[in-house]
């Protein structure tokens, strides 16, 4: 398993994509994680592609980002 993408957004989410190739298989499996304060908020595991996993991560963050109205003044 190796990290192929990692970033931190403005809300403190760590966005990470991992690439795994299980023993005996030739096709990789990609795992996407959204982590905040060491808690996994979202996890997806796909046999498709790195881009697909990154899109799923971004969709999760966009759908769960705090709105500007909820921010303290």
MIVO-61258 format. One record per atom (N, C-alpha, C, CB): residue in one letter; residue number from 1; x, z negated, y negated; chain. Coordinates in pm, whole numbers, m for minus. Glycine has a CB too. Example, Ala and Ser with C-alpha at 12.3 -4.5 7.8 and 13.67 -1.06 7.14 Angstrom:
(r A,1,(1319,m780,569),A)
(r A,1,(1230,m780,450),A)
(r A,1,(1320,m780,330),A)
(r A,1,(1131,m905,447),A)
(r S,2,(1285,m708,225),A)
(r S,2,(1367,m714,106),A)
(r S,2,(1290,m787,m3),A)
(r S,2,(1408,m572,60),A)
***
This chain:
(r X,1,(85,0,117),A)
(r X,1,(0,0,0),A)
(r X,1,(90,0,m123),A)
(r X,1,(m97,m122,1),A)
(r X,2,(53,83,m221),A)
(r X,2,(130,80,m345),A)
(r X,2,(38,103,m463),A)
(r X,2,(241,186,m343),A)
(r X,3,(74,43,m575),A)
(r X,3,(m3,58,m698),A)
(r X,3,(31,193,m758),A)
(r X,3,(26,m57,m799),A)
(r X,4,(m72,274,m784),A)
(r X,4,(m50,406,m843),A)
(r X,4,(m100,412,m986),A)
(r X,4,(m118,514,m760),A)
(r X,5,(m174,310,m1029),A)
(r X,5,(m221,303,m1167),A)
(r X,5,(m249,159,m1201),A)
(r X,5,(m348,392,m1189),A)
(r X,6,(m206,115,m1318),A)
(r X,6,(m242,m18,m1366),A)
(r X,6,(m246,m16,m1518),A)
(r X,6,(m142,m125,m1315),A)
(r X,7,(m348,m79,m1571),A)
(r X,7,(m365,m85,m1715),A)
(r X,7,(m446,m210,m1749),A)
(r X,7,(m435,43,m1769),A)
(r X,8,(m440,m251,m1874),A)
(r X,8,(m523,m362,m1923),A)
(r X,8,(m600,m311,m2042),A)
(r X,8,(m436,m488,m1960),A)
(r X,9,(m732,m334,m2043),A)
(r X,9,(m813,m286,m2155),A)
(r X,9,(m824,m393,m2263),A)
(r X,9,(m952,m245,m2106),A)
(r X,10,(m899,m361,m2368),A)
(r X,10,(m912,m451,m2484),A)
(r X,10,(m988,m580,m2451),A)
(r X,10,(m983,m379,m2596),A)
(r X,11,(m1060,m582,m2341),A)
(r X,11,(m1138,m700,m2303),A)
(r X,11,(m1064,m788,m2203),A)
(r X,11,(m1271,m658,m2245),A)
(r X,12,(m938,m755,m2172),A)
(r X,12,(m859,m836,m2080),A)
(r X,12,(m879,m803,m1933),A)
(r X,12,(m891,m977,m2102),A)
(r X,13,(m947,m691,m1904),A)
(r X,13,(m961,m648,m1765),A)
(r X,13,(m833,m579,m1721),A)
(r X,13,(m1084,m552,m1749),A)
(r X,14,(m784,m613,m1604),A)
(r X,14,(m675,m538,m1541),A)
(r X,14,(m739,m433,m1452),A)
(r X,14,(m578,m632,m1460),A)
(r X,15,(m707,m308,m1478),A)
(r X,15,(m761,m196,m1400),A)
(r X,15,(m649,m149,m1309),A)
(r X,15,(m813,m78,m1493),A)
(r X,16,(m674,m148,m1179),A)
(r X,16,(m567,m115,m1085),A)
(r X,16,(m620,m23,m976),A)
(r X,16,(m508,m243,m1022),A)
(r X,17,(m542,79,m943),A)
(r X,17,(m572,167,m831),A)
(r X,17,(m457,158,m732),A)
(r X,17,(m595,315,m879),A)
(r X,18,(m490,142,m606),A)
(r X,18,(m392,130,m499),A)
(r X,18,(m410,244,m401),A)
(r X,18,(m406,m6,m426),A)
(r X,19,(m300,289,m345),A)
(r X,19,(m303,395,m244),A)
(r X,19,(m255,335,m113),A)
(r X,19,(m215,518,m287),A)
(r X,20,(m336,351,m9),A)
(r X,20,(m302,297,123),A)
(r X,20,(m309,410,225),A)
(r X,20,(m397,179,163),A)
(r X,21,(m217,410,316),A)
(r X,21,(m223,504,429),A)
(r X,21,(m221,420,556),A)
(r X,21,(m104,608,425),A)
(r X,22,(m338,398,616),A)
(r X,22,(m343,316,737),A)
(r X,22,(m259,378,849),A)
(r X,22,(m488,300,783),A)
(r X,23,(m202,292,929),A)
(r X,23,(m118,338,1040),A)
(r X,23,(m200,427,1133),A)
(r X,23,(m58,218,1119),A)
(r X,24,(m143,539,1168),A)
(r X,24,(m210,633,1257),A)
(r X,24,(m297,735,1185),A)
(r X,24,(m294,557,1353),A)
(r X,25,(m305,726,1053),A)
(r X,25,(m384,820,974),A)
(r X,25,(m293,897,879),A)
(r X,25,(m495,746,894),A)
(r X,26,(m333,1019,848),A)
(r X,26,(m253,1098,754),A)
(r X,26,(m317,1100,616),A)
(r X,26,(m236,1242,806),A)
(r X,27,(m450,1083,610),A)
(r X,27,(m518,1085,480),A)
(r X,27,(m515,946,417),A)
(r X,27,(m665,1132,497),A)
(r X,28,(m479,939,289),A)
(r X,28,(m474,809,222),A)
(r X,28,(m613,757,188),A)
(r X,28,(m391,818,96),A)
(r X,29,(m622,627,168),A)
(r X,29,(m742,560,120),A)
(r X,29,(m705,499,m14),A)
(r X,29,(m795,451,223),A)
(r X,30,(m793,513,m111),A)
(r X,30,(m767,460,m245),A)
(r X,30,(m858,340,m271),A)
(r X,30,(m789,569,m353),A)
(r X,31,(m801,236,m329),A)
(r X,31,(m880,120,m364),A)
(r X,31,(m871,99,m515),A)
(r X,31,(m832,m6,m288),A)
(r X,32,(m986,77,m577),A)
(r X,32,(m990,48,m719),A)
(r X,32,(m1033,m95,m741),A)
(r X,32,(m1084,144,m792),A)
(r X,33,(m968,m164,m833),A)
(r X,33,(m998,m303,m863),A)
(r X,33,(m1010,m322,m1013),A)
(r X,33,(m891,m396,m805),A)
(r X,34,(m1103,m409,m1051),A)
(r X,34,(m1110,m459,m1188),A)
(r X,34,(m1095,m610,m1177),A)
(r X,34,(m1246,m416,m1261),A)
(r X,35,(m993,m663,m1243),A)
(r X,35,(m959,m805,m1231),A)
(r X,35,(m958,m867,m1370),A)
(r X,35,(m820,m823,m1159),A)
(r X,36,(m1014,m987,m1381),A)
(r X,36,(m1006,m1061,m1507),A)
(r X,36,(m982,m1207,m1472),A)
(r X,36,(m1135,m1044,m1593),A)
(r X,37,(m879,m1265,m1531),A)
(r X,37,(m842,m1404,m1504),A)
(r X,37,(m829,m1430,m1354),A)
(r X,37,(m946,m1500,m1565),A)
(r X,38,(m763,m1339,m1285),A)
(r X,38,(m735,m1345,m1141),A)
(r X,38,(m860,m1336,m1053),A)
(r X,38,(m663,m1472,m1110),A)
(r X,39,(m973,m1307,m1112),A)
(r X,39,(m1096,m1289,m1035),A)
(r X,39,(m1126,m1140,m1022),A)
(r X,39,(m1215,m1364,m1102),A)
(r X,40,(m1153,m1096,m900),A)
(r X,40,(m1189,m956,m878),A)
(r X,40,(m1336,m938,m915),A)
(r X,40,(m1163,m913,m729),A)
(r X,41,(m1360,m860,m1019),A)
(r X,41,(m1496,m835,m1066),A)
(r X,41,(m1558,m715,m997),A)
(r X,41,(m1496,m814,m1216),A)
(r X,42,(m1474,m622,m953),A)
(r X,42,(m1524,m498,m894),A)
(r X,42,(m1419,m445,m798),A)
(r X,42,(m1559,m392,m1003),A)
(r X,43,(m1467,m391,m686),A)
(r X,43,(m1375,m332,m588),A)
(r X,43,(m1445,m211,m527),A)
(r X,43,(m1334,m436,m478),A)
(r X,44,(m1372,m103,m516),A)
(r X,44,(m1424,14,m446),A)
(r X,44,(m1313,69,m357),A)
(r X,44,(m1474,124,m546),A)
(r X,45,(m1352,121,m244),A)
(r X,45,(m1255,177,m150),A)
(r X,45,(m1308,314,m109),A)
(r X,45,(m1233,83,m25),A)
(r X,46,(m1228,415,m134),A)
(r X,46,(m1274,552,m116),A)
(r X,46,(m1171,635,m39),A)
(r X,46,(m1304,617,m251),A)
(r X,47,(m1219,732,34),A)
(r X,47,(m1131,825,104),A)
(r X,47,(m1110,952,23),A)
(r X,47,(m1188,860,241),A)
(r X,48,(m1157,953,m101),A)
(r X,48,(m1154,1078,m177),A)
(r X,48,(m1024,1095,m253),A)
(r X,48,(m1270,1083,m273),A)
(r X,49,(m1021,1055,m380),A)
(r X,49,(m902,1083,m459),A)
(r X,49,(m876,972,m559),A)
(r X,49,(m916,1216,m531),A)
(r X,50,(m755,974,m613),A)
(r X,50,(m715,879,m716),A)
(r X,50,(m807,892,m838),A)
(r X,50,(m567,902,m757),A)
(r X,51,(m837,1017,m879),A)
(r X,51,(m920,1040,m996),A)
(r X,51,(m1061,985,m975),A)
(r X,51,(m926,1189,m1027),A)
(r X,52,(m1114,998,m854),A)
(r X,52,(m1248,947,m825),A)
(r X,52,(m1252,795,m838),A)
(r X,52,(m1293,989,m684),A)
(r X,53,(m1150,729,m786),A)
(r X,53,(m1143,583,m793),A)
(r X,53,(m1129,539,m939),A)
(r X,53,(m1025,530,m709),A)
(r X,54,(m1044,608,m1016),A)
(r X,54,(m1028,573,m1157),A)
(r X,54,(m1160,591,m1233),A)
(r X,54,(m918,658,m1222),A)
(r X,55,(m1235,694,m1200),A)
(r X,55,(m1365,716,m1264),A)
(r X,55,(m1461,602,m1232),A)
(r X,55,(m1425,851,m1220),A)
(r X,56,(m1462,556,m1106),A)
(r X,56,(m1548,444,m1067),A)
(r X,56,(m1511,317,m1144),A)
(r X,56,(m1539,420,m916),A)
(r X,57,(m1382,292,m1160),A)
(r X,57,(m1335,176,m1236),A)
(r X,57,(m1384,186,m1380),A)
(r X,57,(m1180,167,m1232),A)
(r X,58,(m1366,302,m1442),A)
(r X,58,(m1406,320,m1582),A)
(r X,58,(m1556,307,m1599),A)
(r X,58,(m1359,456,m1633),A)
(r X,59,(m1635,357,m1503),A)
(r X,59,(m1781,344,m1510),A)
(r X,59,(m1822,198,m1502),A)
(r X,59,(m1847,425,m1396),A)
(r X,60,(m1756,121,m1415),A)
(r X,60,(m1788,m21,m1403),A)
(r X,60,(m1759,m93,m1534),A)
(r X,60,(m1708,m85,m1288),A)
(r X,61,(m1641,m70,m1590),A)
(r X,61,(m1602,m138,m1713),A)
(r X,61,(m1696,m98,m1828),A)
(r X,61,(m1456,m104,m1750),A)
(r X,62,(m1728,30,m1839),A)
(r X,62,(m1817,76,m1946),A)
(r X,62,(m1955,13,m1933),A)
(r X,62,(m1829,229,m1943),A)
(r X,63,(m2002,m5,m1812),A)
(r X,63,(m2135,m63,m1790),A)
(r X,63,(m2139,m213,m1803),A)
(r X,63,(m2186,m25,m1656),A)
(r X,64,(m2023,m277,m1804),A)
(r X,64,(m2018,m424,m1808),A)
(r X,64,(m1937,m480,m1924),A)
(r X,64,(m1961,m475,m1679),A)
(r X,65,(m1897,m393,m2016),A)
(r X,65,(m1819,m440,m2131),A)
(r X,65,(m1909,m518,m2225),A)
(r X,65,(m1753,m320,m2206),A)
(r X,66,(m1859,m627,m2280),A)
(r X,66,(m1941,m701,m2378),A)
(r X,66,(m1970,m613,m2499),A)
(r X,66,(m1870,m833,m2423),A)
(r X,67,(m2091,m621,m2550),A)
(r X,67,(m2126,m541,m2667),A)
(r X,67,(m2063,m604,m2791),A)
(r X,67,(m2279,m529,m2683),A)
(r X,68,(m2051,m525,m2894),A)
(r X,68,(m1995,m575,m3019),A)
(r X,68,(m2082,m685,m3078),A)
(r X,68,(m1979,m461,m3120),A)
(r X,69,(m2213,m682,m3053),A)
(r X,69,(m2304,m783,m3105),A)
(r X,69,(m2284,m919,m3039),A)
(r X,69,(m2448,m739,m3086),A)
(r X,70,(m2229,m920,m2918),A)
(r X,70,(m2210,m1045,m2846),A)
(r X,70,(m2079,m1114,m2884),A)
(r X,70,(m2213,m1020,m2697),A)
(r X,71,(m1995,m1046,m2962),A)
(r X,71,(m1867,m1103,m3000),A)
(r X,71,(m1886,m1207,m3110),A)
(r X,71,(m1769,m992,m3047),A)
(r X,72,(m1815,m1319,m3103),A)
(r X,72,(m1826,m1418,m3212),A)
(r X,72,(m1768,m1361,m3342),A)
(r X,72,(m1754,m1550,m3173),A)
(r X,73,(m1825,m1402,m3452),A)
(r X,73,(m1780,m1352,m3583),A)
(r X,73,(m1650,m1415,m3625),A)
(r X,73,(m1886,m1378,m3690),A)
***
